[in-house]
Amino acid sequence: MNPVRAKMYYHVYVLQSTKDRHWYTGFTVDLRKRLKEHNEGKYESWTKGRGPFELIYYEASKNKQDAKNREKYLKTGMGKRYLKNRLKRFLALTG
């Protein structure tokens, strides 16, 4: 059995719209399923109509509350600056 798949992880993720290049930060247990759902327009949220999306960043945590707190932080001004600094090489390549 694969030990990574056997444990429950909570993911904080950042999607980038390929239409307008805007970012969306979220939280999920099943990252692949959530990305698929966003791309299919299944949510009545900011992402509806902005897809398709590309997953540009994610973090995994074994603790649900830690992941929720991290999502909240990444949505702040300081969190957005952290992401831009962390992804600066990616951002330079994508324009």
C-alpha positions in Angstrom: 0.0 0.0 0.0 1.2 3.5 -0.9 1.6 5.4 2.5 1.0 8.7 0.8 -2.4 7.7 -0.5 -3.3 5.8 2.7 -3.4 9.0 4.8 -5.9 11.8 4.6 -4.3 15.1 3.6 -5.9 18.5 3.4 -4.8 20.7 0.4 -4.7 24.4 0.0 -4.4 25.2 -3.7 -4.1 28.1 -6.1 -5.7 27.9 -9.5 -5.0 30.3 -12.4 -7.6 31.1 -15.0 -6.3 30.6 -18.5 -8.9 33.2 -19.6 -8.0 36.2 -17.5 -4.9 34.9 -15.5 -6.6 35.7 -12.2 -5.9 33.4 -9.2 -8.3 31.5 -7.0 -7.2 30.1 -3.6 -9.2 27.2 -2.1 -9.1 24.2 0.2 -10.0 20.5 -0.4 -9.4 16.9 0.5 -9.4 15.7 -3.1 -7.3 18.0 -5.2 -7.8 16.2 -8.5 -11.5 16.0 -8.1 -11.7 19.7 -7.1 -9.7 20.9 -10.1 -11.9 18.8 -12.4 -15.1 20.3 -10.8 -13.8 23.9 -11.2 -13.0 23.2 -14.8 -16.5 21.8 -15.4 -18.0 24.9 -13.8 -19.7 23.0 -11.0 -19.4 25.8 -8.4 -21.6 28.9 -8.1 -18.6 30.9 -7.1 -15.9 33.3 -8.3 -14.6 30.5 -10.6 -17.8 29.9 -12.6 -17.3 31.0 -16.1 -13.6 31.8 -15.7 -12.2 28.4 -16.6 -10.4 26.5 -17.7 -8.0 26.5 -14.8 -4.4 25.5 -14.3 -3.2 24.3 -10.9 -0.2 26.5 -10.2 0.5 25.8 -6.5 -0.6 23.6 -3.6 0.4 22.6 -0.1 -0.7 19.5 1.8 -1.3 19.2 5.6 -2.4 16.4 7.8 -4.3 18.8 10.0 -7.5 20.3 8.7 -7.4 23.4 10.8 -3.8 24.1 9.8 -4.8 23.9 6.2 -7.8 26.2 6.7 -5.7 28.7 8.5 -3.1 28.6 5.6 -5.8 29.1 3.1 -7.0 32.2 5.0 -3.4 33.5 5.2 -2.8 33.0 1.5 -5.9 35.1 0.7 -4.4 38.1 2.6 -2.1 40.8 1.2 0.9 39.2 2.8 -0.1 35.8 1.7 -0.5 37.0 -1.9 3.0 38.6 -1.7 4.3 35.3 -0.4 2.8 33.4 -3.4 4.1 35.9 -5.9 7.6 35.6 -4.5 7.4 31.8 -4.3 6.1 31.6 -7.9 8.2 34.3 -9.5 10.0 32.0 -11.9 6.7 30.4 -13.0 5.2 33.9 -13.4 8.2 35.1 -15.5 7.7 32.1 -17.8 4.0 32.6 -18.3 4.0 36.3 -18.6 
